[in-house]
Amino acid sequence: MKTVLFVTYGSGHVRMVVPVARALADSGVARPVVLALTTAASVVRAAGLELLQFRDFLTADDEPALVYGRRLLADLKGPVADPEESVAYLGLCYAELVRDVGPVEAERLYLREGRQAFLPLQTLERMVAKVAPALVVGTNSPRSERAAITAARRLGLPSVCMVDLFCLDEVKWIGDVSYADRVCVLNESVKKFLVAAGRGNEQIVVTGNPAFDTLGDPAHVQEGLRLRSEKQWNGKYVLLWPTQVEPAYHPFNGLPGDVDLPGRALAGVIRWVLSRDDCVLCIRPRAGEALPAVPDDPRIVFTGQETGLPALLQAVDLVVTLNSTVGLEGHLAGTVLVQVLGSVFDDAMPLKAYGIADEAVREADICAALDRCVHRPRRQPEQVHANATARVLDVLRGFL
């Protein structure tokens, strides 16, 4: 049976890949194998899919790279779910960066950009060659996934790129006609954007995002009602803050970012919530992320990854975010959405311009925006993104 190699990072990327890989397995057309990067591994493992990681490709020749990896791991802040894998991932990527630009420049780039400095083309070419798949599938992530699709081209293998959102930054490489044989996109606006950038019309397929297929599922609606009752949120207006980080520098254009912006924005939301007795702020950290320091108050609660996001989005009333995809998902699920501007990624997430955000304001205007939105009712969930998994699967079948 032919093998399809999926390559994915965590967060929204792996949630876009998993339903397609499972549908491919169920179809019997090909065997899906997922190279899961960093936090994606636990999601792939839980989905029952065949898992590969960086450490599975290590050889005796990689010991010098692992020395780098151990050093970089020791410098990381916060908990690390899989130290052995982190050493392999950091070490192989950093060793290739050293080979590409030299040790002095590699250190400078890593200190400035962190993992955003990585584009491990040789490493991914070695991995793809060892798997020898009939097809490579990645998303629009700029590091290992980009490297895997580029490696497929070098090895003469077909590839498909799944784009989660608007592709406004990633157009720099996805807009190249030689990058991926097919690109699956969110909607017609994204397709028109890529065609205008130089892609052929037949290369871009509007599929929707498989991660959003079930947002409005009636089962999630019912689970959200149960969750709301269980947490004693009935009669309260519940805000959701999905945590995120702001890089010191934009990974694509190098513009400086304000790393303290997420913390200040959250502090603004907390001040507003604590000024009211009828509101609750639910904070949802990303997988593997330490909890932010917040006041000890019953109006501020944490919800972990064990609570499914689709149900949580049915249980809350409003999402506040800088540019987390949870904001778009909240909108599709029916929540009110407030976007806080000032991020280096603002141009890549024009949520207000696309009719997705109800408010898009600067940090100083957070409280005023929440005043305008408080008790604004939820909408009916949007169903326009249903069946994206089946549409992407049709695209993959065309290469098998």
C-alpha angles and dihedrals in degrees: 000000000000119000126227114200115211117193119196146159122215133269115040094353096063091044088057093049103042099066091049093048091049092048090050090051091049091050093059090219094117143349113259119215119183124209096203116198124209111317094007092080097077091050093050092046092050090051090058093241126145106266132209126180136183091262091061089068099049120125133183088265090065097069093102088053091051089056087061090046094053091049093050093045090055089057095052118108122221132021121324115211097202114018094181092055092043090054091051094045096045094040099050093043095046093045089055090048089053090050091050102047107008130257098282096050091041091056092047093050094047093048089051102038108017113201089350086078091067125099101157100190098156092045093052092044088056091049096046091048091053093051090044095199127185089229138015120213124189139154131239096278111136101225129043094000092052088046092051093053091046089049090053090056091050090050094048094249126137118245140192126205119206112205115205101196139352104328092218095142099026091057085088088079106008088056089065110102090221094057110095123340092243132019119203112207141189101244146338092280091061091047092052090048093054094043089052087052090058107273119135115254091236092053094063120069123187104224106144122231115297090211088069098049097103103034094111097036110141089230090060090047090055092044089052091054090050091048092050091052093044092053092045092242095137108121091021131102105233124206123194123210112188105200120238141164131237114218122232087235133021107257094225108034102022095234112155118258130208103242092188095054097093091051093048092046091051090049089054092051090048092052090053094047093048090053090064134059097203100059136080127197115212113196117200114193119206119254112289094008124131117243115261117242109258136164116279100249132133089232089068117066137166126227118195133209090270087078108078113241096224091056092043091052088054090051099052130066104210138020123210117194145144097225109320113145085233085079092060090044090051090053091050090048091052106262128135111253129212117185120201111214129210100081123126084238096059093107091052093052107045092168096159093047090053091050092249104110119061090203132016111187143156122257093263091057099050094105093048091050091050090049088056093047104039112122091004102148126247119255127231110274115264115242098190093106098054117122096025089132092059092048093051090047089056089055092051093048088060089069098043 
